[in-house]
Amino acid sequence: MNFDKELDTRGLNCPLPILRTKKSLTDMQSGQVLKVRATDPGSVKDFQAFAKQTGNELLSSETVESEFIFFMKKK
């Protein structure tokens, strides 16, 4: 999937992946896509809730080995 910016939150635990994602999205324009890499297992539910609360679209989430990859589209 194409993306405009990548954020590495591997090794960080809740709530840091979400907080860093929120900060990264503020620097982006509407419609741009942010790729986030995380290792916190709780981040799967966190990103789903974050998308619902903020209106940013969670395009996809996948697990590769012990890493979680999310693609968020800024509203």
N, CA, C and O atoms as a Tripos MOL2 file, in Angstrom:
@<TRIPOS>MOLECULE
protein
  300   299    75     0     0
PROTEIN
NO_CHARGES

@<TRIPOS>ATOM
      1 N           0.8450   -1.1880    0.0000 N.3       1 MET1
      2 CA          0.0000    0.0000    0.0000 C.3       1 MET1
      3 C           0.8870    1.2460    0.0000 C.2       1 MET1
      4 O           1.9100    1.2940    0.6820 O.2       1 MET1
      5 N           0.4890    2.2270   -0.7550 N.am      2 ASN2
      6 CA          1.2360    3.4860   -0.8010 C.3       2 ASN2
      7 C           0.9540    4.3050    0.4570 C.2       2 ASN2
      8 O          -0.1590    4.2950    0.9840 O.2       2 ASN2
      9 N           1.9680    5.0040    0.9220 N.am      3 PHE3
     10 CA          1.8050    5.8570    2.0930 C.3       3 PHE3
     11 C           2.6820    7.0890    1.9400 C.2       3 PHE3
     12 O           3.6580    7.0920    1.1910 O.2       3 PHE3
     13 N           2.3100    8.1400    2.6720 N.am      4 ASP4
     14 CA          3.0120    9.4140    2.5790 C.3       4 ASP4
     15 C           4.0580    9.5960    3.6690 C.2       4 ASP4
     16 O           5.0270   10.3340    3.4920 O.2       4 ASP4
     17 N           3.8590    8.9210    4.7970 N.am      5 LYS5
     18 CA          4.7580    9.0760    5.9360 C.3       5 LYS5
     19 C           4.7630    7.7730    6.7330 C.2       5 LYS5
     20 O           3.7560    7.0670    6.7910 O.2       5 LYS5
     21 N           5.9120    7.4620    7.3500 N.am      6 GLU6
     22 CA          6.0060    6.2480    8.1620 C.3       6 GLU6
     23 C           6.4000    6.6080    9.5870 C.2       6 GLU6
     24 O           7.2380    7.4820    9.8110 O.2       6 GLU6
     25 N           5.7840    5.9250   10.5460 N.am      7 LEU7
     26 CA          6.0530    6.1560   11.9610 C.3       7 LEU7
     27 C           6.4200    4.8300   12.6110 C.2       7 LEU7
     28 O           5.6730    3.8570   12.5060 O.2       7 LEU7
     29 N           7.5530    4.7870   13.2750 N.am      8 ASP8
     30 CA          8.0160    3.5750   13.9580 C.3       8 ASP8
     31 C           7.7850    3.7180   15.4530 C.2       8 ASP8
     32 O           8.4550    4.5080   16.1190 O.2       8 ASP8
     33 N           6.8250    2.9430   15.9870 N.am      9 THR9
     34 CA          6.5600    2.9750   17.4240 C.3       9 THR9
     35 C           6.9120    1.6330   18.0650 C.2       9 THR9
     36 O           6.4330    1.3230   19.1560 O.2       9 THR9
     37 N           7.7360    0.8480   17.4010 N.am     10 ARG10
     38 CA          8.1240   -0.4570   17.9520 C.3      10 ARG10
     39 C           8.8440   -0.2580   19.2840 C.2      10 ARG10
     40 O           9.6770    0.6360   19.4310 O.2      10 ARG10
     41 N           8.5020   -1.1130   20.2490 N.am     11 GLY11
     42 CA          9.1150   -1.0400   21.5630 C.3      11 GLY11
     43 C           8.3810   -0.1230   22.5280 C.2      11 GLY11
     44 O           8.6840   -0.1040   23.7210 O.2      11 GLY11
     45 N           7.4170    0.6370   22.0210 N.am     12 LEU12
     46 CA          6.6440    1.5420   22.8870 C.3      12 LEU12
     47 C           5.3320    0.8800   23.2970 C.2      12 LEU12
     48 O           4.7310    0.1430   22.5160 O.2      12 LEU12
     49 N           4.8980    1.1440   24.5140 N.am     13 ASN13
     50 CA          3.6430    0.5840   25.0020 C.3      13 ASN13
     51 C           2.5810    1.6710   25.1020 C.2      13 ASN13
     52 O           2.8790    2.8660   25.0940 O.2      13 ASN13
     53 N           1.3410    1.2250   25.1950 N.am     14 CYS14
     54 CA          0.1860    2.1010   25.3140 C.3      14 CYS14
     55 C           0.4270    3.1300   26.4220 C.2      14 CYS14
     56 O           0.9080    2.7610   27.4940 O.2      14 CYS14
     57 N           0.1160    4.3760   26.2020 N.am     15 PRO15
     58 CA         -0.5740    4.9820   25.0620 C.3      15 PRO15
     59 C           0.3640    5.6230   24.0410 C.2      15 PRO15
     60 O          -0.1050    6.3300   23.1490 O.2      15 PRO15
     61 N           1.6590    5.3990   24.1450 N.am     16 LEU16
     62 CA          2.6150    6.1100   23.2780 C.3      16 LEU16
     63 C           2.4070    5.8970   21.7740 C.2      16 LEU16
     64 O           2.5160    6.8690   21.0260 O.2      16 LEU16
     65 N           2.1150    4.6790   21.2840 N.am     17 PRO17
     66 CA          1.8920    4.5580   19.8370 C.3      17 PRO17
     67 C           0.7540    5.4500   19.3210 C.2      17 PRO17
     68 O           0.8610    6.0570   18.2550 O.2      17 PRO17
     69 N          -0.3290    5.5170   20.0920 N.am     18 ILE18
     70 CA         -1.4660    6.3590   19.6880 C.3      18 ILE18
     71 C          -1.1050    7.8400   19.7770 C.2      18 ILE18
     72 O          -1.4380    8.6140   18.8800 O.2      18 ILE18
     73 N          -0.4320    8.2330   20.8460 N.am     19 LEU19
     74 CA         -0.0560    9.6460   21.0020 C.3      19 LEU19
     75 C           0.8780   10.0920   19.8810 C.2      19 LEU19
     76 O           0.7220   11.1920   19.3520 O.2      19 LEU19
     77 N           1.8330    9.2650   19.5180 N.am     20 ARG20
     78 CA          2.7590    9.6190   18.4350 C.3      20 ARG20
     79 C           2.0420    9.6290   17.0830 C.2      20 ARG20
     80 O           2.3600   10.4400   16.2140 O.2      20 ARG20
     81 N           1.0800    8.7280   16.9110 N.am     21 THR21
     82 CA          0.2850    8.7060   15.6790 C.3      21 THR21
     83 C          -0.5270    9.9900   15.5610 C.2      21 THR21
     84 O          -0.5750   10.6090   14.4980 O.2      21 THR21
     85 N          -1.1570   10.3800   16.6500 N.am     22 LYS22
     86 CA         -1.9640   11.6110   16.6620 C.3      22 LYS22
     87 C          -1.0960   12.8110   16.2870 C.2      22 LYS22
     88 O          -1.5070   13.6550   15.4900 O.2      22 LYS22
     89 N           0.1040   12.8840   16.8620 N.am     23 LYS23
     90 CA          1.0190   13.9880   16.5770 C.3      23 LYS23
     91 C           1.4510   13.9790   15.1100 C.2      23 LYS23
     92 O           1.5130   15.0330   14.4760 O.2      23 LYS23
     93 N           1.7460   12.8050   14.5750 N.am     24 SER24
     94 CA          2.1620   12.7010   13.1670 C.3      24 SER24
     95 C           1.0430   13.1110   12.2190 C.2      24 SER24
     96 O           1.2900   13.7670   11.2070 O.2      24 SER24
     97 N          -0.1800   12.7270   12.5440 N.am     25 LEU25
     98 CA         -1.3110   13.0620   11.6760 C.3      25 LEU25
     99 C          -1.5680   14.5660   11.6280 C.2      25 LEU25
    100 O          -2.0470   15.0720   10.6140 O.2      25 LEU25
    101 N          -1.2590   15.2900   12.7080 N.am     26 THR26
    102 CA         -1.4950   16.7350   12.7020 C.3      26 THR26
    103 C          -0.5910   17.4450   11.7030 C.2      26 THR26
    104 O          -0.9350   18.5230   11.2170 O.2      26 THR26
    105 N           0.5520   16.8600   11.3940 N.am     27 ASP27
    106 CA          1.4810   17.4620   10.4340 C.3      27 ASP27
    107 C           1.1600   17.0930    8.9870 C.2      27 ASP27
    108 O           1.8290   17.5550    8.0620 O.2      27 ASP27
    109 N           0.1290   16.2540    8.7910 N.am     28 MET28
    110 CA         -0.1960   15.7650    7.4530 C.3      28 MET28
    111 C          -1.4460   16.4610    6.9030 C.2      28 MET28
    112 O          -2.2260   17.0610    7.6420 O.2      28 MET28
    113 N          -1.6040   16.3620    5.5940 N.am     29 GLN29
    114 CA         -2.7700   16.9580    4.9400 C.3      29 GLN29
    115 C          -3.8840   15.9140    4.8300 C.2      29 GLN29
    116 O          -3.6310   14.7100    4.8670 O.2      29 GLN29
    117 N          -5.1120   16.3960    4.6960 N.am     30 SER30
    118 CA         -6.2660   15.5210    4.5550 C.3      30 SER30
    119 C          -6.0790   14.5890    3.3560 C.2      30 SER30
    120 O          -5.6870   15.0240    2.2730 O.2      30 SER30
    121 N          -6.3660   13.3050    3.5660 N.am     31 GLY31
    122 CA         -6.2450   12.3220    2.4950 C.3      31 GLY31
    123 C          -4.9080   11.5990    2.4510 C.2      31 GLY31
    124 O          -4.7710   10.5850    1.7660 O.2      31 GLY31
    125 N          -3.9230   12.1140    3.1740 N.am     32 GLN32
    126 CA         -2.6170   11.4470    3.1870 C.3      32 GLN32
    127 C          -2.6740   10.2110    4.0830 C.2      32 GLN32
    128 O          -3.5040   10.1140    4.9870 O.2      32 GLN32
    129 N          -1.7660    9.2660    3.8060 N.am     33 VAL33
    130 CA         -1.7590    7.9880    4.5150 C.3      33 VAL33
    131 C          -0.4950    7.8620    5.3630 C.2      33 VAL33
    132 O           0.6140    8.1360    4.9040 O.2      33 VAL33
    133 N          -0.6930    7.4400    6.6120 N.am     34 LEU34
    134 CA          0.3950    7.2280    7.5570 C.3      34 LEU34
    135 C           0.5310    5.7300    7.8150 C.2      34 LEU34
    136 O          -0.4470    5.0540    8.1370 O.2      34 LEU34
    137 N           1.7450    5.2220    7.6720 N.am     35 LYS35
    138 CA          2.0330    3.8250    8.0060 C.3      35 LYS35
    139 C           2.6490    3.8100    9.4000 C.2      35 LYS35
    140 O           3.6190    4.5210    9.6640 O.2      35 LYS35
    141 N           2.0800    2.9950   10.2930 N.am     36 VAL36
    142 CA          2.5770    2.9090   11.6640 C.3      36 VAL36
    143 C           2.9970    1.4640   11.9460 C.2      36 VAL36
    144 O           2.2610    0.5160   11.6730 O.2      36 VAL36
    145 N           4.2010    1.3280   12.4990 N.am     37 ARG37
    146 CA          4.7060    0.0180   12.8970 C.3      37 ARG37
    147 C           4.7510   -0.0210   14.4170 C.2      37 ARG37
    148 O           5.2920    0.8870   15.0480 O.2      37 ARG37
    149 N           4.1760   -1.0870   15.0140 N.am     38 ALA38
    150 CA          4.1020   -1.1970   16.4670 C.3      38 ALA38
    151 C           4.3540   -2.6380   16.9040 C.2      38 ALA38
    152 O           4.2110   -3.5750   16.1180 O.2      38 ALA38
    153 N           4.7300   -2.7950   18.1640 N.am     39 THR39
    154 CA          4.9230   -4.1320   18.7270 C.3      39 THR39
    155 C           4.0000   -4.3950   19.9140 C.2      39 THR39
    156 O           3.9430   -5.5220   20.4070 O.2      39 THR39
    157 N           3.2840   -3.3890   20.3740 N.am     40 ASP40
    158 CA          2.3700   -3.5420   21.5030 C.3      40 ASP40
    159 C           1.1060   -4.2810   21.0480 C.2      40 ASP40
    160 O           0.3780   -3.7710   20.1960 O.2      40 ASP40
    161 N           0.8280   -5.4850   21.6030 N.am     41 PRO41
    162 CA         -0.3600   -6.2380   21.1880 C.3      41 PRO41
    163 C          -1.6640   -5.4720   21.4170 C.2      41 PRO41
    164 O          -2.6390   -5.6950   20.7000 O.2      41 PRO41
    165 N          -1.6970   -4.5830   22.3930 N.am     42 GLY42
    166 CA         -2.8940   -3.7910   22.6560 C.3      42 GLY42
    167 C          -3.1600   -2.7340   21.6030 C.2      42 GLY42
    168 O          -4.2400   -2.1440   21.5630 O.2      42 GLY42
    169 N          -2.1740   -2.4960   20.7530 N.am     43 SER43
    170 CA         -2.3350   -1.4390   19.7550 C.3      43 SER43
    171 C          -3.4090   -1.7690   18.7170 C.2      43 SER43
    172 O          -3.9600   -0.8610   18.0950 O.2      43 SER43
    173 N          -3.7110   -3.0450   18.5210 N.am     44 VAL44
    174 CA         -4.7420   -3.4180   17.5410 C.3      44 VAL44
    175 C          -6.0800   -2.8030   17.9310 C.2      44 VAL44
    176 O          -6.7280   -2.1460   17.1160 O.2      44 VAL44
    177 N          -6.4880   -3.0140   19.1650 N.am     45 LYS45
    178 CA         -7.7510   -2.4260   19.6400 C.3      45 LYS45
    179 C          -7.6330   -0.9120   19.7740 C.2      45 LYS45
    180 O          -8.5860   -0.1820   19.5000 O.2      45 LYS45
    181 N          -6.4620   -0.4450   20.1950 N.am     46 ASP46
    182 CA         -6.2550    0.9990   20.3570 C.3      46 ASP46
    183 C          -6.4440    1.7410   19.0410 C.2      46 ASP46
    184 O          -7.0880    2.7900   19.0080 O.2      46 ASP46
    185 N          -5.8900    1.2070   17.9580 N.am     47 PHE47
    186 CA         -5.9950    1.8900   16.6650 C.3      47 PHE47
    187 C          -7.4210    1.8570   16.1310 C.2      47 PHE47
    188 O          -7.8590    2.8080   15.4830 O.2      47 PHE47
    189 N          -8.1500    0.7740   16.3950 N.am     48 GLN48
    190 CA         -9.5580    0.7170   15.9770 C.3      48 GLN48
    191 C         -10.3670    1.7850   16.7170 C.2      48 GLN48
    192 O         -11.1770    2.4890   16.1140 O.2      48 GLN48
    193 N         -10.1400    1.8960   18.0150 N.am     49 ALA49
    194 CA        -10.8540    2.8990   18.8100 C.3      49 ALA49
    195 C         -10.4430    4.3140   18.4030 C.2      49 ALA49
    196 O         -11.2860    5.2070   18.3180 O.2      49 ALA49
    197 N          -9.1610    4.5140   18.1530 N.am     50 PHE50
    198 CA         -8.6510    5.8230   17.7430 C.3      50 PHE50
    199 C          -9.3180    6.2770   16.4410 C.2      50 PHE50
    200 O          -9.6980    7.4400   16.3030 O.2      50 PHE50
    201 N          -9.4550    5.3560   15.4950 N.am     51 ALA51
    202 CA        -10.0800    5.6920   14.2100 C.3      51 ALA51
    203 C         -11.5370    6.1080   14.4150 C.2      51 ALA51
    204 O         -11.9910    7.0850   13.8190 O.2      51 ALA51
    205 N         -12.2620    5.3820   15.2460 N.am     52 LYS52
    206 CA        -13.6670    5.7200   15.5050 C.3      52 LYS52
    207 C         -13.7970    7.0730   16.1890 C.2      52 LYS52
    208 O         -14.6790    7.8620   15.8500 O.2      52 LYS52
    209 N         -12.9260    7.3410   17.1460 N.am     53 GLN53
    210 CA        -13.0170    8.5840   17.9250 C.3      53 GLN53
    211 C         -12.6150    9.8160   17.1360 C.2      53 GLN53
    212 O         -13.1740   10.8930   17.3420 O.2      53 GLN53
    213 N         -11.6460    9.6700   16.2290 N.am     54 THR54
    214 CA        -11.1060   10.8390   15.5410 C.3      54 THR54
    215 C         -11.6530   11.0460   14.1320 C.2      54 THR54
    216 O         -11.5380   12.1390   13.5760 O.2      54 THR54
    217 N         -12.2460   10.0040   13.5530 N.am     55 GLY55
    218 CA        -12.7350   10.1240   12.1840 C.3      55 GLY55
    219 C         -11.6740    9.8310   11.1350 C.2      55 GLY55
    220 O         -11.9720    9.8250    9.9400 O.2      55 GLY55
    221 N         -10.4360    9.5880   11.5650 N.am     56 ASN56
    222 CA         -9.4050    9.1590   10.6260 C.3      56 ASN56
    223 C          -9.6950    7.7020   10.2630 C.2      56 ASN56
    224 O         -10.1570    6.9280   11.1010 O.2      56 ASN56
    225 N          -9.4240    7.3370    9.0190 N.am     57 GLU57
    226 CA         -9.7960    6.0080    8.5430 C.3      57 GLU57
    227 C          -8.6480    5.0150    8.7270 C.2      57 GLU57
    228 O          -7.5240    5.2590    8.2900 O.2      57 GLU57
    229 N          -8.9500    3.8980    9.3800 N.am     58 LEU58
    230 CA         -7.9870    2.8060    9.4980 C.3      58 LEU58
    231 C          -8.1420    1.9560    8.2360 C.2      58 LEU58
    232 O          -9.0610    1.1430    8.1370 O.2      58 LEU58
    233 N          -7.2390    2.1490    7.2770 N.am     59 LEU59
    234 CA         -7.3400    1.4680    5.9920 C.3      59 LEU59
    235 C          -7.0550   -0.0170    6.1210 C.2      59 LEU59
    236 O          -7.7420   -0.8400    5.5160 O.2      59 LEU59
    237 N          -6.0460   -0.3610    6.9060 N.am     60 SER60
    238 CA         -5.7340   -1.7710    7.1210 C.3      60 SER60
    239 C          -4.8650   -1.9380    8.3480 C.2      60 SER60
    240 O          -4.1740   -1.0190    8.7870 O.2      60 SER60
    241 N          -4.9250   -3.1460    8.8860 N.am     61 SER61
    242 CA         -4.0250   -3.5220    9.9680 C.3      61 SER61
    243 C          -3.6270   -4.9700    9.7150 C.2      61 SER61
    244 O          -4.4630   -5.8110    9.3830 O.2      61 SER61
    245 N          -2.3600   -5.2390    9.8740 N.am     62 GLU62
    246 CA         -1.8790   -6.5990    9.6510 C.3      62 GLU62
    247 C          -0.8030   -6.9240   10.6760 C.2      62 GLU62
    248 O          -0.1680   -6.0400   11.2520 O.2      62 GLU62
    249 N          -0.6220   -8.2170   10.8810 N.am     63 THR63
    250 CA          0.4000   -8.6900   11.8080 C.3      63 THR63
    251 C           1.4340   -9.4680   11.0160 C.2      63 THR63
    252 O           1.1060  -10.4200   10.3080 O.2      63 THR63
    253 N           2.6900   -9.0510   11.1430 N.am     64 VAL64
    254 CA          3.7930   -9.7430   10.4930 C.3      64 VAL64
    255 C           4.7520  -10.1540   11.6080 C.2      64 VAL64
    256 O           5.4130   -9.3170   12.2230 O.2      64 VAL64
    257 N           4.8090  -11.4640   11.8520 N.am     65 GLU65
    258 CA          5.5540  -12.0080   12.9870 C.3      65 GLU65
    259 C           5.0530  -11.3390   14.2550 C.2      65 GLU65
    260 O           3.8700  -11.4790   14.5660 O.2      65 GLU65
    261 N           5.8700  -10.6270   15.0000 N.am     66 SER66
    262 CA          5.3890   -9.9960   16.2410 C.3      66 SER66
    263 C           5.2410   -8.4910   16.0760 C.2      66 SER66
    264 O           5.3000   -7.7340   17.0450 O.2      66 SER66
    265 N           5.0460   -8.0730   14.8300 N.am     67 GLU67
    266 CA          4.9280   -6.6430   14.5370 C.3      67 GLU67
    267 C           3.5540   -6.3510   13.9410 C.2      67 GLU67
    268 O           3.0340   -7.1210   13.1330 O.2      67 GLU67
    269 N           2.9830   -5.2320   14.3520 N.am     68 PHE68
    270 CA          1.6730   -4.8140   13.8590 C.3      68 PHE68
    271 C           1.8680   -3.6070   12.9480 C.2      68 PHE68
    272 O           2.5780   -2.6620   13.2910 O.2      68 PHE68
    273 N           1.2250   -3.6540   11.7780 N.am     69 ILE69
    274 CA          1.3620   -2.5740   10.8030 C.3      69 ILE69
    275 C          -0.0270   -2.0040   10.5210 C.2      69 ILE69
    276 O          -0.9630   -2.7310   10.1890 O.2      69 ILE69
    277 N          -0.1300   -0.7020   10.6620 N.am     70 PHE70
    278 CA         -1.4000    0.0000   10.4600 C.3      70 PHE70
    279 C          -1.2310    1.0560    9.3760 C.2      70 PHE70
    280 O          -0.1790    1.6850    9.2630 O.2      70 PHE70
    281 N          -2.2780    1.2400    8.5830 N.am     71 PHE71
    282 CA         -2.3170    2.3250    7.6060 C.3      71 PHE71
    283 C          -3.5110    3.1990    7.9540 C.2      71 PHE71
    284 O          -4.6590    2.7590    7.8980 O.2      71 PHE71
    285 N          -3.2220    4.4470    8.3140 N.am     72 MET72
    286 CA         -4.2620    5.3960    8.6930 C.3      72 MET72
    287 C          -4.3410    6.5120    7.6620 C.2      72 MET72
    288 O          -3.3250    7.0840    7.2660 O.2      72 MET72
    289 N          -5.5580    6.8110    7.2340 N.am     73 LYS73
    290 CA         -5.7860    7.9040    6.2830 C.3      73 LYS73
    291 C          -6.3530    9.0920    7.0560 C.2      73 LYS73
    292 O          -7.3700    8.9810    7.7420 O.2      73 LYS73
    293 N          -5.6730   10.2260    6.9290 N.am     74 LYS74
    294 CA         -6.1260   11.4250    7.6580 C.3      74 LYS74
    295 C          -7.4240   11.9500    7.0700 C.2      74 LYS74
    296 O          -7.5910   12.0340    5.8540 O.2      74 LYS74
    297 N          -8.3390   12.3020    7.9680 N.am     75 LYS75
    298 CA         -9.6390   12.8340    7.5080 C.3      75 LYS75
    299 C          -9.5240   14.2010    6.9150 C.2      75 LYS75
    300 O         -10.5260   14.7750    6.4870 O.2      75 LYS75
@<TRIPOS>BOND
     1     1     2 1
     2     2     3 1
     3     3     4 2
     4     3     5 am
     5     5     6 1
     6     6     7 1
     7     7     8 2
     8     7     9 am
     9     9    10 1
    10    10    11 1
    11    11    12 2
    12    11    13 am
    13    13    14 1
    14    14    15 1
    15    15    16 2
    16    15    17 am
    17    17    18 1
    18    18    19 1
    19    19    20 2
    20    19    21 am
    21    21    22 1
    22    22    23 1
    23    23    24 2
    24    23    25 am
    25    25    26 1
    26    26    27 1
    27    27    28 2
    28    27    29 am
    29    29    30 1
    30    30    31 1
    31    31    32 2
    32    31    33 am
    33    33    34 1
    34    34    35 1
    35    35    36 2
    36    35    37 am
    37    37    38 1
    38    38    39 1
    39    39    40 2
    40    39    41 am
    41    41    42 1
    42    42    43 1
    43    43    44 2
    44    43    45 am
    45    45    46 1
    46    46    47 1
    47    47    48 2
    48    47    49 am
    49    49    50 1
    50    50    51 1
    51    51    52 2
    52    51    53 am
    53    53    54 1
    54    54    55 1
    55    55    56 2
    56    55    57 am
    57    57    58 1
    58    58    59 1
    59    59    60 2
    60    59    61 am
    61    61    62 1
    62    62    63 1
    63    63    64 2
    64    63    65 am
    65    65    66 1
    66    66    67 1
    67    67    68 2
    68    67    69 am
    69    69    70 1
    70    70    71 1
    71    71    72 2
    72    71    73 am
    73    73    74 1
    74    74    75 1
    75    75    76 2
    76    75    77 am
    77    77    78 1
    78    78    79 1
    79    79    80 2
    80    79    81 am
    81    81    82 1
    82    82    83 1
    83    83    84 2
    84    83    85 am
    85    85    86 1
    86    86    87 1
    87    87    88 2
    88    87    89 am
    89    89    90 1
    90    90    91 1
    91    91    92 2
    92    91    93 am
    93    93    94 1
    94    94    95 1
    95    95    96 2
    96    95    97 am
    97    97    98 1
    98    98    99 1
    99    99   100 2
   100    99   101 am
   101   101   102 1
   102   102   103 1
   103   103   104 2
   104   103   105 am
   105   105   106 1
   106   106   107 1
   107   107   108 2
   108   107   109 am
   109   109   110 1
   110   110   111 1
   111   111   112 2
   112   111   113 am
   113   113   114 1
   114   114   115 1
   115   115   116 2
   116   115   117 am
   117   117   118 1
   118   118   119 1
   119   119   120 2
   120   119   121 am
   121   121   122 1
   122   122   123 1
   123   123   124 2
   124   123   125 am
   125   125   126 1
   126   126   127 1
   127   127   128 2
   128   127   129 am
   129   129   130 1
   130   130   131 1
   131   131   132 2
   132   131   133 am
   133   133   134 1
   134   134   135 1
   135   135   136 2
   136   135   137 am
   137   137   138 1
   138   138   139 1
   139   139   140 2
   140   139   141 am
   141   141   142 1
   142   142   143 1
   143   143   144 2
   144   143   145 am
   145   145   146 1
   146   146   147 1
   147   147   148 2
   148   147   149 am
   149   149   150 1
   150   150   151 1
   151   151   152 2
   152   151   153 am
   153   153   154 1
   154   154   155 1
   155   155   156 2
   156   155   157 am
   157   157   158 1
   158   158   159 1
   159   159   160 2
   160   159   161 am
   161   161   162 1
   162   162   163 1
   163   163   164 2
   164   163   165 am
   165   165   166 1
   166   166   167 1
   167   167   168 2
   168   167   169 am
   169   169   170 1
   170   170   171 1
   171   171   172 2
   172   171   173 am
   173   173   174 1
   174   174   175 1
   175   175   176 2
   176   175   177 am
   177   177   178 1
   178   178   179 1
   179   179   180 2
   180   179   181 am
   181   181   182 1
   182   182   183 1
   183   183   184 2
   184   183   185 am
   185   185   186 1
   186   186   187 1
   187   187   188 2
   188   187   189 am
   189   189   190 1
   190   190   191 1
   191   191   192 2
   192   191   193 am
   193   193   194 1
   194   194   195 1
   195   195   196 2
   196   195   197 am
   197   197   198 1
   198   198   199 1
   199   199   200 2
   200   199   201 am
   201   201   202 1
   202   202   203 1
   203   203   204 2
   204   203   205 am
   205   205   206 1
   206   206   207 1
   207   207   208 2
   208   207   209 am
   209   209   210 1
   210   210   211 1
   211   211   212 2
   212   211   213 am
   213   213   214 1
   214   214   215 1
   215   215   216 2
   216   215   217 am
   217   217   218 1
   218   218   219 1
   219   219   220 2
   220   219   221 am
   221   221   222 1
   222   222   223 1
   223   223   224 2
   224   223   225 am
   225   225   226 1
   226   226   227 1
   227   227   228 2
   228   227   229 am
   229   229   230 1
   230   230   231 1
   231   231   232 2
   232   231   233 am
   233   233   234 1
   234   234   235 1
   235   235   236 2
   236   235   237 am
   237   237   238 1
   238   238   239 1
   239   239   240 2
   240   239   241 am
   241   241   242 1
   242   242   243 1
   243   243   244 2
   244   243   245 am
   245   245   246 1
   246   246   247 1
   247   247   248 2
   248   247   249 am
   249   249   250 1
   250   250   251 1
   251   251   252 2
   252   251   253 am
   253   253   254 1
   254   254   255 1
   255   255   256 2
   256   255   257 am
   257   257   258 1
   258   258   259 1
   259   259   260 2
   260   259   261 am
   261   261   262 1
   262   262   263 1
   263   263   264 2
   264   263   265 am
   265   265   266 1
   266   266   267 1
   267   267   268 2
   268   267   269 am
   269   269   270 1
   270   270   271 1
   271   271   272 2
   272   271   273 am
   273   273   274 1
   274   274   275 1
   275   275   276 2
   276   275   277 am
   277   277   278 1
   278   278   279 1
   279   279   280 2
   280   279   281 am
   281   281   282 1
   282   282   283 1
   283   283   284 2
   284   283   285 am
   285   285   286 1
   286   286   287 1
   287   287   288 2
   288   287   289 am
   289   289   290 1
   290   290   291 1
   291   291   292 2
   292   291   293 am
   293   293   294 1
   294   294   295 1
   295   295   296 2
   296   295   297 am
   297   297   298 1
   298   298   299 1
   299   299   300 2
@<TRIPOS>SUBSTRUCTURE
     1 MET1         2 RESIDUE 1 A MET
     2 ASN2         6 RESIDUE 1 A ASN
     3 PHE3        10 RESIDUE 1 A PHE
     4 ASP4        14 RESIDUE 1 A ASP
     5 LYS5        18 RESIDUE 1 A LYS
     6 GLU6        22 RESIDUE 1 A GLU
     7 LEU7        26 RESIDUE 1 A LEU
     8 ASP8        30 RESIDUE 1 A ASP
     9 THR9        34 RESIDUE 1 A THR
    10 ARG10       38 RESIDUE 1 A ARG
    11 GLY11       42 RESIDUE 1 A GLY
    12 LEU12       46 RESIDUE 1 A LEU
    13 ASN13       50 RESIDUE 1 A ASN
    14 CYS14       54 RESIDUE 1 A CYS
    15 PRO15       58 RESIDUE 1 A PRO
    16 LEU16       62 RESIDUE 1 A LEU
    17 PRO17       66 RESIDUE 1 A PRO
    18 ILE18       70 RESIDUE 1 A ILE
    19 LEU19       74 RESIDUE 1 A LEU
    20 ARG20       78 RESIDUE 1 A ARG
    21 THR21       82 RESIDUE 1 A THR
    22 LYS22       86 RESIDUE 1 A LYS
    23 LYS23       90 RESIDUE 1 A LYS
    24 SER24       94 RESIDUE 1 A SER
    25 LEU25       98 RESIDUE 1 A LEU
    26 THR26      102 RESIDUE 1 A THR
    27 ASP27      106 RESIDUE 1 A ASP
    28 MET28      110 RESIDUE 1 A MET
    29 GLN29      114 RESIDUE 1 A GLN
    30 SER30      118 RESIDUE 1 A SER
    31 GLY31      122 RESIDUE 1 A GLY
    32 GLN32      126 RESIDUE 1 A GLN
    33 VAL33      130 RESIDUE 1 A VAL
    34 LEU34      134 RESIDUE 1 A LEU
    35 LYS35      138 RESIDUE 1 A LYS
    36 VAL36      142 RESIDUE 1 A VAL
    37 ARG37      146 RESIDUE 1 A ARG
    38 ALA38      150 RESIDUE 1 A ALA
    39 THR39      154 RESIDUE 1 A THR
    40 ASP40      158 RESIDUE 1 A ASP
    41 PRO41      162 RESIDUE 1 A PRO
    42 GLY42      166 RESIDUE 1 A GLY
    43 SER43      170 RESIDUE 1 A SER
    44 VAL44      174 RESIDUE 1 A VAL
    45 LYS45      178 RESIDUE 1 A LYS
    46 ASP46      182 RESIDUE 1 A ASP
    47 PHE47      186 RESIDUE 1 A PHE
    48 GLN48      190 RESIDUE 1 A GLN
    49 ALA49      194 RESIDUE 1 A ALA
    50 PHE50      198 RESIDUE 1 A PHE
    51 ALA51      202 RESIDUE 1 A ALA
    52 LYS52      206 RESIDUE 1 A LYS
    53 GLN53      210 RESIDUE 1 A GLN
    54 THR54      214 RESIDUE 1 A THR
    55 GLY55      218 RESIDUE 1 A GLY
    56 ASN56      222 RESIDUE 1 A ASN
    57 GLU57      226 RESIDUE 1 A GLU
    58 LEU58      230 RESIDUE 1 A LEU
    59 LEU59      234 RESIDUE 1 A LEU
    60 SER60      238 RESIDUE 1 A SER
    61 SER61      242 RESIDUE 1 A SER
    62 GLU62      246 RESIDUE 1 A GLU
    63 THR63      250 RESIDUE 1 A THR
    64 VAL64      254 RESIDUE 1 A VAL
    65 GLU65      258 RESIDUE 1 A GLU
    66 SER66      262 RESIDUE 1 A SER
    67 GLU67      266 RESIDUE 1 A GLU
    68 PHE68      270 RESIDUE 1 A PHE
    69 ILE69      274 RESIDUE 1 A ILE
    70 PHE70      278 RESIDUE 1 A PHE
    71 PHE71      282 RESIDUE 1 A PHE
    72 MET72      286 RESIDUE 1 A MET
    73 LYS73      290 RESIDUE 1 A LYS
    74 LYS74      294 RESIDUE 1 A LYS
    75 LYS75      298 RESIDUE 1 A LYS
